[in-house]
């Protein structure tokens, strides 16, 4: 899969998966939420939060991701991407200073860090027609839904340990397997259990990982509680 464009309002999930964009809050390998951008997040009242920004992370152009920068991009997301309003209603971000951010929600929430980690809420800035992100890579050339060339963001930690990367989309697994076996690709993902078995027999290194999503669960509507629409 390759993003169709570099627009944060339509391709935020894809750009984050490519390493170009980052969410305000992310998960560490153990599933704990952390942020490169926010130092403290305090619940003031039902609909108000106060955030202190770190002002350490940089956009790919070297500028600092401070409170005003976060307010600008997050307010645009709230205004132009209605999917960002799903959890707490419309959210307003006000930069009180370079490192203080007041967050006001339409509906109460107890988990603002989780809300800021939702797939819509990526960090970016606009420079004319250009969108600049803050992830470990920056996009250099995009062929929509086909190929994306990436180079390290020089202002991201450990940038000198990263190499240029090209992500290529394939229409079918057989073509992807052929490109991998011919040495055109260093890594392929995802792969089916059948292809994993083939590659294991060839001595290739494969990796399985657990994944869970809410829509993997099936609700038994014969149970009295789950017969109720509001409960479900």
Phi, psi and omega per residue, in radians:
X1 nan 2.337 3.074
X2 -2.276 2.454 -3.126
X3 -0.995 2.617 3.106
X4 -1.451 -0.447 3.130
X5 -2.746 -3.123 -3.124
X6 -1.876 0.425 -3.093
X7 -1.507 2.134 -3.124
X8 -1.175 -0.309 -3.118
X9 -1.480 -0.280 -3.128
X10 -2.148 -0.357 -3.023
X11 -2.233 0.464 -3.065
X12 -1.030 -0.777 -3.104
X13 -1.108 -0.813 -3.122
X14 -1.081 -0.783 -3.084
X15 -1.159 -0.599 3.072
X16 -1.201 -0.701 3.136
X17 -1.160 -0.485 3.111
X18 -1.410 -0.181 -3.114
X19 1.533 0.175 3.135
X20 -1.512 -0.828 -3.130
X21 -1.839 2.788 3.028
X22 -2.297 2.565 3.011
X23 -1.350 2.777 3.127
X24 -1.054 -0.738 2.998
X25 -2.049 2.487 3.139
X26 -2.264 3.067 3.104
X27 -1.916 2.421 3.036
X28 -1.440 3.081 -3.088
X29 -1.023 -0.365 3.136
X30 -1.639 0.066 3.102
X31 1.535 0.134 3.126
X32 -1.500 2.453 3.134
X33 -1.357 2.409 3.042
X34 -2.568 2.868 -3.137
X35 -2.387 2.393 2.999
X36 -1.449 -0.131 -2.968
X37 -1.986 -0.551 -3.081
X38 -1.973 2.256 -3.127
X39 -1.550 -0.823 3.136
X40 -2.328 2.530 3.118
X41 -2.368 1.974 -3.051
X42 -2.061 2.386 3.136
X43 -1.525 1.930 -3.081
X44 -1.456 -0.888 3.045
X45 -2.669 -2.987 -3.023
X46 -0.897 -0.702 -3.019
X47 -2.062 0.271 -3.096
X48 -2.352 2.342 3.054
X49 -2.226 2.646 3.064
X50 -2.111 2.224 -3.134
X51 -2.050 2.435 2.994
X52 -1.876 2.138 -3.078
X53 -1.547 2.676 -3.115
X54 -1.381 -0.606 -3.109
X55 0.990 0.693 3.101
X56 -2.008 -0.658 -3.116
X57 -1.208 2.627 -3.100
X58 -2.123 2.583 2.902
X59 -1.278 2.931 -3.107
X60 -1.131 -0.271 3.087
X61 -1.606 0.044 3.084
X62 1.656 -0.141 3.130
X63 -1.350 2.714 -3.033
X64 -1.458 2.443 3.022
X65 -1.510 1.601 -3.123
X66 -1.866 -3.028 -3.089
X67 -1.047 -0.811 3.107
X68 -1.057 -0.653 3.132
X69 -1.145 -0.736 3.110
X70 -1.137 -0.745 3.140
X71 -1.056 -0.721 -3.098
X72 -1.100 -0.867 -3.083
X73 -1.286 -0.689 -3.099
X74 -1.218 -0.603 3.073
X75 -1.171 -0.660 3.094
X76 -1.116 -0.721 3.110
X77 -1.064 -0.778 -3.134
X78 -1.112 -0.622 -3.115
X79 -1.327 -0.662 -2.938
X80 -1.921 -0.189 3.091
X81 -2.145 1.658 -3.072
X82 -1.045 -0.368 3.107
X83 -1.142 -0.361 3.112
X84 -1.296 -0.220 -3.123
X85 -1.613 0.090 -2.947
X86 -1.145 -0.713 -2.997
X87 -1.487 -0.886 -3.026
X88 -2.052 0.301 -3.039
X89 1.273 -2.860 3.133
X90 -1.249 2.323 -3.106
X91 -1.977 2.399 3.092
X92 -1.983 2.310 3.138
X93 -1.961 2.167 -3.127
X94 -2.125 2.101 3.091
X95 -1.434 1.923 3.123
X96 -1.439 -0.390 3.086
X97 -2.842 -2.982 3.141
X98 -1.167 -0.407 -3.096
X99 -2.279 0.304 3.097
X100 -2.210 2.311 -3.062
X101 -2.312 2.180 3.033
X102 -1.720 2.258 -3.085
X103 -2.022 2.101 -3.111
X104 -2.051 2.205 -3.077
X105 -1.889 2.632 3.081
X106 -1.279 -0.665 3.086
X107 -2.110 2.582 3.138
X108 -1.098 2.568 2.979
X109 -2.514 2.580 3.102
X110 -1.775 -0.003 -2.989
X111 -2.324 1.068 -3.105
X112 -1.088 -0.599 3.105
X113 -1.071 -0.690 3.098
X114 -1.175 -0.704 3.105
X115 -1.051 -0.761 -3.127
X116 -1.277 -0.132 3.046
X117 -1.721 0.051 3.117
X118 -1.214 2.741 -2.935
X119 -1.113 -0.309 3.130
X120 -1.387 -0.416 -2.876
X121 -1.665 1.262 3.104
X122 -1.671 2.777 -3.105
X123 -1.700 2.271 3.137
X124 -2.820 2.961 3.007
X125 -2.435 2.714 3.097
X126 -1.858 2.413 3.047
X127 -2.298 1.555 -3.008
X128 1.164 -2.213 3.115
X129 -1.469 -0.126 -3.076
X130 -1.579 2.439 3.025
X131 -1.893 2.230 -3.088
X132 -1.991 2.246 -3.084
X133 -1.870 -3.119 -3.038
X134 -2.224 0.218 -3.128
X135 -1.354 3.137 -3.098
X136 -1.171 -0.324 3.110
X137 -2.190 2.761 3.014
X138 -2.162 2.467 -3.113
X139 -1.319 2.285 3.134
X140 -1.917 -0.560 -3.140
X141 -2.691 2.199 -3.130
X142 -2.147 2.157 2.907
X143 -1.809 1.877 -2.950
X144 -0.797 2.129 3.077
X145 1.090 0.208 -3.118
X146 -2.144 -0.929 -3.051
X147 -2.650 2.489 3.109
X148 -2.381 2.146 3.060
X149 -1.651 2.299 -3.111
X150 -2.162 2.573 2.966
X151 -2.318 2.704 -3.075
X152 -1.050 2.467 2.956
X153 -1.277 1.980 -3.034
X154 -1.133 -0.252 -3.101
X155 -1.775 0.143 3.097
X156 -1.672 2.488 -3.137
X157 -0.899 2.448 3.100
X158 1.073 0.537 -3.126
X159 -1.033 -0.572 -3.091
X160 -1.243 -0.148 3.122
X161 -1.670 0.031 -3.132
X162 -1.887 2.613 3.084
X163 -1.943 2.915 3.025
X164 -1.105 2.558 -3.072
X165 -2.323 2.485 2.990
X166 -2.120 2.211 3.083
X167 -1.816 2.223 -3.115
X168 -2.147 2.339 3.103
X169 -1.614 2.509 3.111
X170 -2.142 2.497 -3.131
X171 -1.347 -0.466 -3.132
X172 -2.549 2.756 -3.056
X173 -1.193 -0.564 -3.130
X174 -1.099 -0.741 3.117
X175 -1.153 -0.678 3.106
X176 -1.127 -0.763 3.119
X177 -1.069 -0.754 -3.129
X178 -1.090 -0.736 3.129
X179 -1.143 -0.633 3.116
X180 -1.187 -0.788 -3.100
X181 -1.186 -0.468 3.128
X182 -1.479 -0.057 3.105
X183 1.556 0.136 3.126
X184 -1.295 -0.437 -3.084
X185 -2.145 2.559 3.080
X186 -1.586 -0.474 -3.050
X187 -2.649 2.478 3.055
X188 -2.233 2.527 3.125
X189 -2.915 2.545 -0.137
X190 -1.436 2.902 3.085
X191 -2.201 2.649 -3.136
X192 -1.377 2.816 3.058
X193 -0.977 -0.621 3.140
X194 -1.133 -0.782 3.128
X195 -1.203 -0.619 3.085
X196 -1.021 -0.765 3.136
X197 -1.089 -0.735 3.127
X198 -1.089 -0.797 -3.107
X199 -1.189 -0.634 3.082
X200 -1.055 -0.709 -3.138
X201 -1.171 -0.478 3.126
X202 -1.458 -0.035 3.139
X203 1.496 0.201 3.096
X204 -1.371 2.733 3.114
X205 -1.587 2.145 3.092
X206 -2.118 2.762 -3.098
X207 -2.387 2.269 3.040
X208 -1.848 2.628 3.093
X209 -2.541 2.653 -3.140
X210 -1.419 2.557 3.064
X211 -2.512 2.505 3.121
X212 -2.454 2.379 3.126
X213 -2.325 2.671 -3.092
X214 -1.071 -0.505 -3.098
X215 -1.434 0.050 2.970
X216 -1.332 -0.306 -3.093
X217 -1.492 2.467 3.077
X218 -1.984 2.286 -3.107
X219 -1.663 2.269 3.110
X220 -1.487 1.738 -3.061
X221 -1.362 0.050 3.003
X222 -1.438 -0.290 3.071
X223 -1.277 2.382 -3.062
X224 -0.896 -0.810 -3.097
X225 -1.111 -0.728 -3.051
X226 -1.395 -0.073 3.003
X227 -1.271 -0.352 -3.101
X228 -1.466 2.205 -3.121
X229 -0.984 -0.777 -3.068
X230 -1.126 -0.624 3.125
X231 -1.171 -0.771 3.135
X232 -1.139 nan nan
